[in-house]
Amino acid sequence: MPEGPTILLMKDDLLKFVGKKVINAEGSSVPDEHIVAGKVLKKIKTFGKLTFLIFDDCIFRIHLLMFGSYSLEEKPEMKSLRLGLKFQNGTVYFYTCSVKIVDESILNTIDWEADVMSKNWNTEKAIEKMNTHPTMLICDALMNQEIFSGVGNIIKNEALFRAKVHPESKIQNIPKKILQQIISETIDYSFDFLKWKIKNELRKHFQVYHREKCPLCGGTITKKETGKNKRTSFFCKKDQKLY
């Protein structure tokens, strides 16, 4: 599943279309191409894993889900096209993802301070949200998009390893100072993720994600389905404390 840093890279690819007019639209998520044909893309906003393509009369909300993708090239026939927009200066295609036409009012319901890569990020608010779920496991908290928008399984695992916290630790047992450290490591790793993704070297920097040996103690990395959603966690039982 694409995580927040990947969505920011996608936004960078799409910025060339801002201010440009749509020549035509296609795809299974377009009920009528006249909804957007002839309209100018005014703005692109991102919130974690969500992307909003904002036009005067409509907004496309895009979520790449687990296996979604986008392309600026000719669309491959074997993929399920959800949305294709041809602009004056190129075309973008979105495949195997969720594309919905939403009202502008939805932008006012979003807590923009929950995006870990936003300049509006609010650490204290994140801690307040976590404290309302005292028995929640930290692995679930980090994957909760209402608290940590943009965090996916890679960031979760790597940030918890950096913070030396076991993924099955309960919020109520983790000292505030450690929660702050987890948040700090989550944000730092998100920006490292972006930097490494740009250089196409993300995988070589994994410390625990799909690794077999702990880089600190040399012990075996545990692979286990954790939390309510049974997402896979990778962790070192010796170096990551269970609270």
Rosetta blueprint (number, residue, H / E / L):
1 M L
2 P L
3 E L
4 G H
5 P H
6 T H
7 I H
8 L H
9 L H
10 M H
11 K H
12 D H
13 D H
14 L H
15 L H
16 K H
17 F H
18 V L
19 G L
20 K L
21 K E
22 V E
23 I E
24 N E
25 A E
26 E E
27 G L
28 S L
29 S L
30 V L
31 P L
32 D L
33 E H
34 H H
35 I H
36 V L
37 A L
38 G L
39 K L
40 V E
41 L L
42 K L
43 K E
44 I E
45 K E
46 T E
47 F E
48 G L
49 K L
50 L E
51 T E
52 F E
53 L E
54 I E
55 F L
56 D L
57 D L
58 C L
59 I E
60 F E
61 R E
62 I E
63 H E
64 L L
65 L L
66 M L
67 F L
68 G L
69 S E
70 Y E
71 S E
72 L L
73 E L
74 E L
75 K L
76 P L
77 E L
78 M L
79 K L
80 S L
81 L E
82 R E
83 L E
84 G E
85 L E
86 K E
87 F E
88 Q L
89 N L
90 G E
91 T E
92 V E
93 Y E
94 F E
95 Y E
96 T L
97 C L
98 S E
99 V E
100 K E
101 I E
102 V E
103 D L
104 E H
105 S H
106 I H
107 L H
108 N H
109 T H
110 I L
111 D L
112 W H
113 E H
114 A H
115 D E
116 V L
117 M L
118 S L
119 K L
120 N L
121 W L
122 N L
123 T H
124 E H
125 K H
126 A H
127 I H
128 E H
129 K H
130 M H
131 N H
132 T L
133 H L
134 P L
135 T L
136 M L
137 L E
138 I H
139 C H
140 D H
141 A H
142 L H
143 M H
144 N L
145 Q L
146 E L
147 I L
148 F L
149 S E
150 G L
151 V L
152 G L
153 N H
154 I H
155 I H
156 K H
157 N H
158 E H
159 A H
160 L H
161 F H
162 R H
163 A H
164 K L
165 V E
166 H L
167 P L
168 E L
169 S L
170 K E
171 I H
172 Q H
173 N H
174 I L
175 P L
176 K H
177 K H
178 I H
179 L H
180 Q H
181 Q H
182 I H
183 I H
184 S H
185 E H
186 T H
187 I H
188 D H
189 Y H
190 S H
191 F H
192 D H
193 F H
194 L H
195 K H
196 W H
197 K H
198 I H
199 K L
200 N L
201 E L
202 L L
203 R H
204 K H
205 H H
206 F L
207 Q L
208 V L
209 Y L
210 H L
211 R L
212 E L
213 K E
214 C L
215 P L
216 L L
217 C L
218 G L
219 G L
220 T E
221 I L
222 T E
223 K E
224 K E
225 E E
226 T E
227 G L
228 K L
229 N L
230 K L
231 R E
232 T E
233 S E
234 F E
235 F E
236 C L
237 K L
238 K L
239 D L
240 Q L
241 K E
242 L L
243 Y L
